[in-house]
Amino acid sequence: MSNFKVEGNIINITKQNIFFGEVEIEDGKIKSISKISEQKEGVHFISPGFIDSHVHIESSMLIPSEFARLAVVHGTVSTISDPHEIANVCGMKGVEFMIENGNTVPFKFNFGAPSCVPATIFETAGAELDHDDVKSLLERPEIKYLSEMMNFPGVLYKDEEVLKKIAAAHALGKPVDGHAPGLRGDMVQQYIDAGISTDHECFTSEEALDKLQRGMKILIREGSAAKNFEALIHLLNDWPEMMMFCSDDKHPDSLVESHINQLCARAVEKGIDIFNILQAACINPIRHYKLDVGTLQHNDPADFIIIEDLKNFKIKQTYIDGLLLAENGKTVGDWVKHIEDRQSVNHFDCSLKKEEDFVYPFTGQKEIPVIEALDGQLITNRISSKPKVLNQNIISDLENDVLKIVVVNRYHDAPIAISFVKNFGLKHGAIASSVAHDSHNIIAVGIDDKSICEAVNLVINETGGVVALGNGKQEVLALPVAGLMSNHNGYKVAESYTLIDQFAKDLGSTLLAPFMTLSFMALLVIPRLKLSDKGLFDGDEFKFV
């Protein structure tokens, strides 16, 4: 391992000062930090690296090694990664795959033990992890925490299995991540008292403040679909030690553009104190999750970044354990190898569908319940609509933008769940995906049964992928790893995704990220109305409609 020195304006986040100096690196660690003078104008900055404090790597549609390749160029050196998505498809084998693949690169992945597999009893998942499985994962040193406890009703009603998982984490001194959208007052206090220490699901600053005042750490999330930066960022100046930045779910095209660095730049624009910003981006995750990641102090691992300025946060270089991994927007060296022959894991066993499988009979109902998708939010509204009927079947109503949505069980042949959704805006064809949180069955929205059937069958033929078709054209991005990820070059996957995303918009979708929004229409643990493979589900009442 090479020994070297770097000069620049050194940022000491904990002491809240910046000075011009020299960092000496020896054998992957910080040997010394020397002050030469006061901060110099027009000189780059040296900072600890950025950490994404909650992310599902699978949502990038990239295997961990390829996610790392895209993230390091933005100054990200580490992630708190919940392998919940692949665990719901492939169980322990999926978690093992993520750890092993992450270990092939020098990036610092910190995986959690998924707490909710399956996420609920109201959907069909591909696997189950009980408290013994979770305990065995937590006993591993590379598993740093118990992943988001989405089953908040299970916590509140003291479900035995849920409490055993939380107890296992506490016994091993590992934190428990939360997921409690909209939970306030006495109910959230009960949730916190169970030993749950974070939440990334706050929609409003009032909700976040309530949780902060009760001692819960709040994550400011800005992903490809769910965004709460604008609502929460102004809290950071008052609560600098209690907040972190995360992306949660980030599609490959937006990961090519930016990562945590963009949140830092936006926070500066909002007038947030620079040390508070860097505290949230670099320091708080290390302290909370007890990570082996450097904070730019003597004897720390040499995980640091060179930043052009503290306004735009353009990253010049990224170092992990003293290795230069990225420079001026490109990875350095051949640290990502054998991209084409990653051994994949999957769980896909359903047969091709027929058009008549997607028929929704009209039985005289005057109104039908409709999922109202909200752009940039995971939460949906429950509204009603007058059904459009043709040949005694209810069909998509393009005029009012109420389209048919379906969920197809991918693990075995079963009846198809059918409902209706507003705000997708499609005027032609259909879009479909095997990325459908949390069980990752096949989900599709379209203007007619023929288009929906064709889109679903394209996903089945690929044993996983995202599909858009219409106007005599089709685009397919295959996701052979668990039906969630591609095993190809991350930049090429991002290009393919950009094409298919644009094609969905050409078909009429008005959503910022149509496929990301589609993937959350089956996420039962977020209110108000969602669709699982078993039927239409009310997330407020936690029961089928």
Phi, psi and omega in degrees: 000132187282150175254137184200173178231148173230142178249151176165184174282110186272129181261116172260100188292318184292323179270357177054051173217160180229131178217158176277130182194196186228134175251127178254129182247132178221126179051044174079003181236162176282111181280319180201156173230119184242133175275131178257317180200184173292169180307137180256141176288147173071017180245144181294167184248147175248125185224157167302155180287163180276152179230129172275112190278358172194112180211142169263104181306323184303330182291343175282354184064017181239145171292159186308317182299326179280326173303314181301318181302320181281326186284323186297332181292342179263010178087008177279128180249347186202157175224152165261105194247123178262109181277033183301323185293309182290330177295323178292339179265313190238004178064216183301325180300323179292317179297317178302317180301315182297316180296311183296316180292322176299327181287350180280353180231159183279012178284151184261086173280138174234103187271153175253166173269117182301130186266342188230077177232106359288163183294321177215169177274002186262016180210163178260117176256175182265356184199172176219134173243114179271183186295332177292319177297314181298317179298318181294327175291314182298334179288346180279137183297331182281351175267114191264346188193168171269122185295168190316122179277084183288336181281066182294330173299324178297325177290312184295324181263014173055049174299129187300316181296318179297312182295327178294322178295316179296317180298322180297319179295314181297320180299330180264005178070030181248139184289161179244123179278146180255170177198094187220068183298125175081354182287128185223170170059222185299327182291318179288330176297318178298320179296316179293318181298337177287354176101028180256128196246353181223162170209138179240014188250015182289127179270334184230158178292330179297316179296315181297318181296318177304315182288320178300316181295339178266005175095008180271139177277138186246132178261128175274116188252133174218092180256198180282335179240311184269125185225119175232016179303309183300322183287330191248340192301327183292347178282343188297323181296328180272339185230052189294334181267358186246007185230152180220167176254142175210164177250335179066288179226118184227121180285159189298326181295321180282336175289328174297322183286313186191172176216229182297333179304325180292324179294323177297315180298318180292325179293321176300317179301329181277359178085016179285142180302133186299323181289327176294321179298311183288332174300315180290323187277333190236327192256311187303318179298324180296315181292316185292317185261004179054057185272150173271063181232139185285148177246020180065049176235161179306132179077356177290157166304142184278069176256101183208167183227153173254120184249135181298312177206169182261031176243303181267344179055043173285127186268125178271319181212149174232128177242137172231126185049039176079000179267130174284114185253339180210145180212126177049050174083007180225147175288153183247137177082185185249042186288347172254114186236162172051047185297321187287331188251039171294136177283124186262159175238149179199169176207096187214114184211066174227153183270165180299149185258161177249156183305321183292344177294342186256010180287139178241100186295142175273126182241026175092003182294137181279331179221152176237145175290138183231136173282124174260107178287140179244122183299130178081009179227150174273333179290147176235165173257156172256117178234173177240153180215150175286128183290144172264125189242136175219125181052043179063023174234145176277130184235171177299140180250090185296324183301322180256009178055042174248103189251155178289136175235139182227151170234125184248124177300124182265350186269335173198164180290131182203162176302147183273135176276131185230136175209201182222149185222145179247149173093006174282331170076003182300138175247346180218146167064215185203160170234148181212158183202148172265006172262102182215098185298138004252349186270346175060047164281178182275131179238140182212149174229138179197173185274341178203166185295325180299311180296316180298315180299314180299317181295314179300316182293328175296321177296316180297318179301327181271000191046046176122137178163179172244141189223140169225137178213152179158160181054037177074014183228154175217147176234134180228129170246107183287139179231076187287343180274101180064013185069014184239329189227152171267152175257019181262174178310128185302322181290325177291321177298317179299319177298314180297319180293320178301319179297313184288327176296316179294322180297320177299323178288325176296331178282357174120348183298133181260002183283148178298316180223082187304319182286324177295315178298317178304318184296336182266358180287351176251008185275093190293334185282357175249122180298166007250321183232128180220171181235120172256177179294347180261351177142181182284133192233133177266110184286343176281315181274346184054051176204164178292148179288000000 
